[in-house]
Amino acid sequence: MHGFEISRGNTVIALEREGFIIDDIIVSTPEQENNFESSNGLMGRYLMHSSHTFTSIEVKLSYEGDYDLDFPLLRDKLYGLVSDTKPFYIRGKWMKYPKVEAELPGETTGSMKFDAPEYESGKRFYVIRTGSSTIEKIALRGEGSITFETAALPYSESVYTTMDINNNGINYDGKWSYGMGLFIKGVDEYGNDKTYTWQYKHTTSPFTIFNAGDVAITSKRMYRKIKITLGQSTSKLQLKDDSGRIFEINRAMYSGDVILIDGPFITVNGMNAVHQTNRVIPYIYKGDNKFELIGATSFTIEFDFRYYYGSADIERIQSSSSGTTIFRDVTPPAAPSVDEINLGANKFTGVTEEGAIVTVTYPDGTKVTTVGGLNGAFSVNNNKTLTSGQNITFTATDTAGNISAVTTKTVRGYMYTAPVVDSFNKTNNTLTVSNLPLTSPSAPRYLMCAVYRGTNYVVGNAELINSNPLNITLNLGDYVPADGDVVNLWIESTGADDLSPVTKYTIRLTEQTALNQWRSSNKDYSSTINSGGRKQFTENFTVIGNPEQYVNVKSQGDDLIVNGGAGSQKYYELSGFKPNTTYTLSYNITWTDTTAGLHTHAWGVGLLPDSAKGSRQKFTFTTNSLGKFGYGNGATMDSIPSHYLNYMNESVENNVVTYSKITINEGTVDMGYSAGTLTEV
């Protein structure tokens, strides 16, 4: 007779004690899904990925009754015990052996005697019943089977954790058992006798952590808690695992602080600290694992995890003759070979070890990954705007977790300078564009055109460059040009790589009908403009400071250049205009910050996306009864954004914003640029 136990929390149900006979417990191998890649003309196929999905456990059982009525009663009881819609744990039990006594002919020694079943091991499965089951009635006996499937990981796990071993040792009392990979005595790699004591709490580095399971602890869904209690202060802490992966946390930490890695969660003294780490979780492979704690010498570190069984790591199989000798692939793959990267590249290509994971790291720390395919070739899409001189790094991680050396590629400049718009013919909507490379049959070049109205894409086209200059028409489909539409122009190759910067040309269908009331100036205020300072650039433009926040402002003709510190904000005042009159202030804007995201606040407009760099912007304002607008119009230091000349995101330092071809005209339309008159200030 066998036994079978169902449990959740503190509730434990043993089916053999509920009147059921456990005839057999059949555990399958984990269901395995293999994904292959093949190529026309090449023999065979390449395994891209293989994973385990679930394990099936079939329990064959029976029961006997004294009356026919016992059958449905026991059947319904069984169905109720195993049909919970929430997962639970199961453990199997086996008897050691039946006690059998010989009988002579005509002699009776009594019924066969069975010892009480014992736990088959210190393992359990987390399961839920699958499908439907039918119990067959045979006379006064019911027979059938119930099938369970794992509900999370497809492996069995140790009931208890490693800290139980650390605190209480190994006792074969139902907690731990033979067949769990735990050795008490054996021989070392030299054939000498050795007694094993597994420690999961350490105070010196480096140290060894033993994983008795078949499965490496790599998934965040596996139970794994790493607790570090500091005995000193530090600003940076690293934990290096056996494969070379490094967990790192950067922040001020003090004696008594507790850093806890619990699955995907990382906390310091119970507060979330994931954002202060590199998000690399240490792996614990089968067998001995050497760990090293870097950044502190006074500490206590505890590893509490379960052992998982059912997926042997062949490269770390334990030798039966040497007890714990471990064989594992520890050779890292060669560093990836990466093709040159040009500005405008929309993908990165190269060669690595077949099946290796290639990790691409941008300068801002963003990472993307791909897998080396047949013959190791890889390609990963680039969705970021590159700048010349940026360094992008590549590493390869093989299937054993070994990480290669780093390959660094520096982004090269554009092959060509930006196209130049010579003129726009409003009669036939034709642009004349120069500064173009001549094409060739072996290396064709295209002038790409994309028209935007505000931030919305309207229409686009590609023209083969067969002359310089080149006339291109904007009469595309149903598109009708409108005043203020922005035409983006750049040079591209057949492979869709951008070969030049983008030229942004703003269509002007209305003529300049009013004088530009902006005044040119060449003043330079590079010192701090604080709350007590007002710096007047022209008769109608003044910059107003803010406490302890620097801003460097200078004017070069009709250009205004603003360099602000992180988190700084400056205000302005426009004066000397007609009272109670509506004006439009327009300008071209560009900036130096290359960090992706909304970091640049445009004068009177608000935050601009990266795609607006190089565009023309405008805002409309109405003066008060004194002919003023802005901070001097009654606004406060916490005023609406339209009163900001400059507002820098906290994460951006020294973002130089240039406003060029500034114009101020009455009305609500940008009349286009014409030079302003020189200031008398």
Secondary structure as UniProt FT lines:
FT   STRAND          2..8
FT   TURN            9..10
FT   STRAND          11..14
FT   HELIX           15..18
FT   STRAND          21..27
FT   STRAND          32..37
FT   TURN            40..41
FT   STRAND          46..52
FT   STRAND          56..64
FT   TURN            68..69
FT   HELIX           70..82
FT   STRAND          88..94
FT   STRAND          98..99
FT   TURN            105..106
FT   STRAND          113..114
FT   STRAND          118..119
FT   STRAND          123..129
FT   STRAND          136..138
FT   TURN            139..140
FT   STRAND          141..150
FT   STRAND          156..158
FT   HELIX           162..168
FT   TURN            172..175
FT   TURN            178..179
FT   STRAND          185..187
FT   TURN            189..190
FT   STRAND          193..195
FT   STRAND          201..202
FT   STRAND          207..211
FT   TURN            220..221
FT   STRAND          224..230
FT   STRAND          234..240
FT   TURN            242..243
FT   STRAND          246..253
FT   TURN            255..256
FT   STRAND          258..262
FT   TURN            263..264
FT   STRAND          265..268
FT   TURN            269..270
FT   STRAND          271..272
FT   HELIX           274..276
FT   STRAND          287..294
FT   STRAND          299..305
FT   STRAND          308..309
FT   HELIX           314..316
FT   TURN            320..322
FT   STRAND          337..338
FT   TURN            343..344
FT   STRAND          347..351
FT   TURN            354..355
FT   STRAND          357..361
FT   TURN            363..364
FT   STRAND          367..371
FT   HELIX           374..376
FT   STRAND          377..381
FT   TURN            388..389
FT   STRAND          391..397
FT   TURN            399..400
FT   STRAND          407..410
FT   STRAND          420..425
FT   TURN            426..429
FT   STRAND          430..434
FT   TURN            441..442
FT   STRAND          445..453
FT   TURN            454..455
FT   STRAND          456..464
FT   STRAND          470..473
FT   TURN            477..478
FT   TURN            483..484
FT   STRAND          486..493
FT   TURN            494..495
FT   STRAND          503..506
FT   STRAND          519..521
FT   STRAND          524..525
FT   TURN            531..532
FT   STRAND          534..538
FT   TURN            539..540
FT   STRAND          541..544
FT   TURN            547..548
FT   STRAND          551..557
FT   STRAND          559..564
FT   TURN            566..567
FT   STRAND          569..574
FT   TURN            579..580
FT   STRAND          582..591
FT   STRAND          600..602
FT   TURN            603..605
FT   STRAND          606..608
FT   HELIX           610..612
FT   TURN            613..614
FT   STRAND          616..622
FT   TURN            625..626
FT   STRAND          629..630
FT   HELIX           631..633
FT   TURN            637..638
FT   HELIX           641..643
FT   STRAND          644..648
FT   TURN            650..651
FT   STRAND          655..666
FT   STRAND          677..678
//
